[in-house]
């Protein structure tokens, strides 16, 4: 999801800005045995947050 604008400065030059938000969902990994425990561990959970925001700005040149 995002938004952006582009504004012409001259005939061949324009300025742009974009805002992007991404969400790749959250993952949970359950590891049943702790390595090196000889199988006696109860394990642990790992969570991964896969989202973020991005802001881009730039200049565009149009060739005739």
N, C-alpha and C positions, 0 to 999 in steps of 0.2 A: 504494500500500500504506500502511496506517496503522492507528492504534488510537485509542480515545477512551473517556472515561468521563463520566457525568453523574450528579450527586448532588443529591437534593432537599434544600433548606435549610428551606423552609417549604412550606405547601400550594401556593402560587403561584410560588415562586421556586426556581430550581435553578442550580447551577454546573456548567460543562462545561469539559473540556480535551481537545484532539485533537492527535495527532502524525501528520504526513503525510510520506511520502517519495515523490518522483516521479523517474522516469528516462525521458526522451524520446529516448533513444539518442544516440549520438555521431555527428556528421557530419564528413566530411572533404571539403573543396572543393579541387580541383586547378585552378589557373589556369595556362594554358599559356603565355601571353605577358605579360611585365611591361609595363604601360602606359608609353608614352614611350620605350621602348627600340628602337623601329623594327622590332619583330618578332624581334630577336636574342636576347631573354632566354629562359632555360630554364623560367621560371615559378616558382611557389611553391605550397606547401600551406597551407591554413588549417584548423584544427580547432576544432570547437564542442562544448563540454561542456554538455549539456542535462539536468542532474539537480540536485536540491536537496532541502532539508528545510524543513518548516514546523511551527511550534507555535502553536496557537490556544487562547485561553481566552475564556470569556464567561459572561454571566449570561442566563438565560432567564426570562421572565415569562409565566405562563399566565393568560389572561383567562378568567373564568367566564362 
